[in-house]
Amino acid sequence: MALIRSWVESANAPDGPFPLNNLPCGVFSLADEEPRCGVAIGETILDVSGLEAEGLLALDGGPYLDVPFWNEVMAAGPAVWAALRARLQELLTEGSAARAEVEPHLVPMAGARLHLPFLVSEYTDFYAGKHHAMNVGTMFRGAENALPPNWLHIPIGYNGRASSVVVSGTEVRRPWGQLKGPDDAAPRFAPSARFDIELEMGAVVGLPSEHGRPVTVETADEMIFGYVLLNDWSARDIQAWEYQPLGPFQAKATATTISPWIVMKAALEPFRVSTPERERPLLPYLHEPRPMLYDIALEVGLTPEGGRETVISRTNYAEMYYSAAQQLAHHTTSGCAMTAGDLLGSGTISGPTKDSRGSLLEISWGGKEPFEVDGGTRSFIADNDTLVLRGAAKGDGYTIGFGDCVGKVIPALEDPYAG
């Protein structure tokens, strides 16, 4: 598919993240105004709530956009999703007769504040990148026991905290927790000293499933509304002490940052790729009827306070071992009902080389191999470091972007129980 040209000239730049082929969904506000739904187009935001209110965007079963979140559109299903994209492309395409009516609903992106684009119903994080799992397992159990016995058969995950999901730009305070070094006689309560990121993609569920009724991988794919970049902040030292026997808890509950725009699945169709060849056969319920991953280039940048950015990792979403559709299908096997607004974290996306590792834990190999950044070195995140995740799928003369996923780590409270 080639670039679809728009009368919004900034949308036609080949390296711009928001061409007419994309049309990602977000929530924005201007000064002294309430948040409302918008769609990114070039360097502007189209106020789709305003379009719907004026009758320029009428979708069957609506209104859907009279609330400051996309959940109602998401729950309406694929027919409404397709109608939304088709109507917006009709309104915004080069030569559209509707330009005079639509143009007043465009606002500069630079002057807008972006909010969480949907109400997060539940959050599940997976551990589904093989390179990441091999790296972490090798560090802690040795190469011969790097993967747990179940890993090649099942997408491993845990239920996280929806309340911890925040939008890009939200500052993240270094957490306190119980820490215990291998030579310590007892744990202590202190700020995390091994605070980290995890480079992930997040799948946003639109269609719900029925309680007690598992779904197939194909149906699961149809349920997914779109994707966001996702940074699952992780306190490695807190996790090391707490995770036996039930896995991550407070170490993963500080914050999960997502990019401000949901890229609808339809925008990613030209970039589908297959999951890797299976080392061991998967059970039939996890078989994929067609390619379910996407060719999305990813990178992580780290900027110290007052310094310049260093890109510390470059990888691709295609490195995943399990797709979001497989993860979602597996999630329903127990009869667990999925709802509009469920968020599935892919798990850390690492590639086969050191410069493609998706966490500082891996890049510094547990702190044993510090790496260079502007003005010094890092093993884990220092106070006032800013981390940014970026993602882009490259098409024929256009780019599908997600918007930056940014978080700055601010110092821990001096004493969270003082006073």
N, C-alpha and C positions, 0 to 999 in steps of 0.2 A: 504493500500500500504506500502511495506517495503522499506528500504534504497536501492537505486540504486547505486551500488558500482562503483567508478571511479578509473582510474589509477592516478589521482591527490589525493595522500594519505590524505592530509589534509581535503579533502571533505568527508571523511568517518567517521569522528568523530561524535558520536551520538548527542553531544551538540553543534556542530559547526553550524553556521547559514546558511551556503551556500553549502549544499550537491548537488549532481547531480539532485536530485528531485526538487531543487529550480530554479537555473539559473536566478536570477534577473538581470534586465537591468539597466545599469548606464552609466555615461560618466566620463572619467578619463583623466588625463594628467600626464606625467613625466616631470622632469626638462627640460626646454628649448624646450618642444614639444607642439604641438597643441592638444587640447582636441579631444577625439575620443570615439566611443562607445565601451563598454566592458560589459562582463557578469561575475559576481562573481562566483567563484568556489573554495571552500575551503579558503585557505589564499592567493589566487591569483586572478588576473583579466585576463580573456581571451580577447585579443584584437580582437573582432569580425569584426571591420573595416578592420584590416589586413587580417583576414581570407577571407573576401569577396573579397578584392582586389586581393588575390592570387588564387581565384577560388575555395577555399575549402568550401565556404558557399555561394551557389548559390540558391537564392530564386526567384520563378516566379515573373516576373514584376520588378525585381530589376535592378540596385543596389539601396539599401535602406540605407546602412550604411556608405556612403561616406560623411556624414554630422555629426556634433557633437551633435546630439539629436535623440530621438527615434520616433519622430512624424511621419516620413514617414513609418516606420514599423507599427506603431499603426494604421494609416489610411488605410493600406493595407488589414486589416481585419483578421478574425479568421483563415482562411485557411493558410495564411502566418505565423501567430503566431504559429500555430500547427506545420508547416513545420520547422520553426526556432528551436523550442524546440526539435523536433525529430532529426534533423540533429546534433544539439549540443550534445545531449545525445549519438548519434551514435559515434561522434568523441571523446567523453570524457569517455565513459564507459570502465570499466575494460576489458583489452584484446583487445582494439580497434587497428586495423591495422594502423590507421592514427596517432598514437601517435607521431611518429618521425616528421611528418609534422606540427602537432599542437603545440607541446611543445615549440618551439621558440616563439610562440605568447602569452605565459603566462608571466605575470609580477607580482612581489610581491605586494600585496595590501598595505603593510606598507609603500612603497616608492611612492605611487601614491596620487595625489590630486584629489578629487571627486568634480564634478560640478553638476548643475541642470540636471537631466536626460532627461528632455523634455522641449520644449518651452510651457509655460503655456499660453493657449489661453484666457481663462476666469476662474474666481474662484468664486464659490458659497459655502457659509457656511450654514449648517443646524443646527437645534436646536431639535435634534431627539432622545436624550437619556432621558428616562422618569425619572430616578433617579435624573439626573442633573436638569431637568426642575422642578421637585417637590421641590428639595432643594432650588433652586434660587427663585422660586415662593413663597415658604413658608417664606423665609427671608424677602421678600419685600411686599408680599400681604397677608400673613397668609396661613395656611394649607388649609383652606376651599376654597380659591381662587387661589391655587398655579398654576394650569394649566389654560391657557387661554381657552375659550370655544371651540376654533377650534382645540386644540392640539391633541386630540384623533381621529381626522378625517383627518388631513392633515399634511404632513411633512413641517414644517415652515422653511424658509430659507431667506437669503438676498444675493444680489450680492456684492461680495467683489472686492478687487483690485488684479489683476493678477501680477501687478508690485511689490507687496509686498512679493511675494513668493520667499523664499531664501532656499539654500541648507544647510543641517546640517553642523555645524561648523562656520556659519556666526555669527559674533557678532551682538547683538541687542541693539541699543541705547535707553535708557529710553526716552519716548516721552514727549514733552510739549503739553499742551492743555488748553482749558477752563475748570476750576473747580469751583464748587459752592457747599459748604456744606449746609445742611438743615437750618442752622441758619445764613448763610451769607446773607447780604443785596444785594450783587451783585457778579457776577463771577469774578475770577482773572485768569491770564495766568501764569501757573507754570508747573514744571515737575510733571508727574503722581506719586502719592505716593502709589497707590494701583495697581501696575503692576502685571500681573497674566499670567498664562498659561491656555491652554485648551488641554487636552489629547484627540486626535481625530485620526481617520483613514481617509485617502484621497483616493477616487476612481478616477482613471485616465481614462478618456474617450478616446477610440481609434476610433471606427466607428462614423462618423457624422450622424446626422439626417437631414431630409429635412424640410426646413422652411415651416411652416403651417401644418405640419403633426405630430400629437402626436404619441408616440410609447407606446407599451404595456410594462408591467414589464418584461416579458420574453425577448422581443427585447432589452430592456434597459440593461438587464444582459449580453446579447450577445455583446453589444457595449462597455462594460467595458474591458479595456486592462489589468489593474492590480491595485495594491493598494500600498500606502506608509503610513508611520507614519506621523502625522501632528500635529504641535503645533501652535494653533491660539492664538498668544500673545494678551492680552487684558488689556486695561487701564480701570479698573473698575470705577474710579472716573470721568474720562472724559466721559465714557459711561452714567453714572448716570445723568449727566447734559444734554447731547446732544440727548439721544435716543428718546425723545418724539418730534413729533409723528411718525417718520419714521424709528426708530430702529437704530442699530449701524452705525457709520460713521467713524470718525477719531480714535475712541477708538480701532478699529479693523484693522486699516490701517498701523500700524507700521511695522509689519512683520508677515509672516506665514512661519514657518520653516517646511520643509519636509525632510524625510530620503533620502539618496542618491541613493537607489536602488528601482526600481519598481518591486515588486513581481507579476509576471504574474498570472492572474486568474487561469490558469491551475494548477499551483503549489498548490493552495489552495483548489482544488476540494475535496480532502479527508476530509476537515475540515468544510464542510457546515453544518450549523444548522439552525433551523427554528426561525423566529421572535416569540415573545411571543404571548400568547393567547390575542386576542383583547378584550378590555373592552367594546368597542362599534364597531359594524360592520363597516368595511371600504367600501367605494364606490367600485363598481366592477372594475374600472380601476386600482385600487391599489392592487387587489388580486394577490397573488404570486402562480405560478404553482408548485413551489418546494422550498426547503430551500434556502434562499438567504443571510443569515448571515454566519459568520465564527467563529470558536472556536480559537481565537487568544488571548493568555495571554498578558497583557499589564502592564507596571509599569512606574513610574516616580521617578527619583532620583534628589535630590538637593544637590549641593556641594558648600559651602561657599568658598570664596577665601582663600587658604591656609588650608582648612579643609578637612574632609572626607565626603564621600557621605552618605546621609540618604535617604533610599527609603521611600517616603511619600505617595505612593498610589500603589495599585495592583488591577487590574480589568480585564475585558475581553470584547472584541468586541461584543460578543454574548449578552451583556446587552442592545444593542440598541433596540429601539421600531420600527424604520423604517430602512429598508435595503437601501444600495446604489442604488440598482435597482429600488426600489420604489421612492426614491428621484429623480433619473434621469428621470423616467417615468413622474412623476409629473411636473418636470421642463419643459417638452415638451408640456404640456396640452394647453398652450396658443398659440402654434405654434412656440415657441422659438426654433431655430435651435441650436443643439449641435455640436461641432467641435472636431476634433482630438486635444488633449491637454487640453480640459476642465478638471478642477479639482473640485471635490465635497468633501467638508469637512463634515464629518459625524455629527458633533456636539459633544459636550463634552461627553465622555464615563465614566459614574460613575456607581458604583455598589450600593447595598443596605446598605452598612456599611460605617462607617466613614473612615476606612482605604482603601476604594475603591473609594473615590471621586476623580474626574478627574480635579479639579481646586483648587487653594489655597483659592479662595473665599468660596468654600464649606468646605474644610478641616478646615479652621479657623473660619467658620461660620460668614463671613462678617467682620473678624478681631476681633471678640469677644472671640475667643478661640485659642490663639496662640499655635503653636505646636513646639516640640523640634527638633532642628537640631544640627549638630556638633558645639559646641561652643556658643550656644544661642538658640533663638526662632525666629520664623517667623509667620507673618500673611499674608504678601505679599512678593514679591521678593525684596531683597536688591541688591544694586549695587554690581557687580562682582560675584553674584551668577551664577552658571552654572546649567542649567536644562537639563536633558536627558530623553527622552522617549525611551522605548524599547518594542519590540513586538516579539512574537514567537508562532508558531503553532507546537505542538509536535506530531510527527508521530511514526511509528514502527521502532525505532532505528535511527531516524533522526529528525532534527529540521528545520523548515522553518523560517528564520529570515529576518529582513528588514534593518539591520544596524542601529546603534544608530542615533537618531534624537536629536542633541545637539545645544544649544544656550547659550551663556554667555551674561548677561545683563551688559552693560557698562554705566557709568554715563551719565546723560543728558548734553547736551551742556550748558555752563555757561549762555549764552544768545544767542539764535538762530538768533536774529536780530541785534546783535552788529556789528558795522562797516558796 
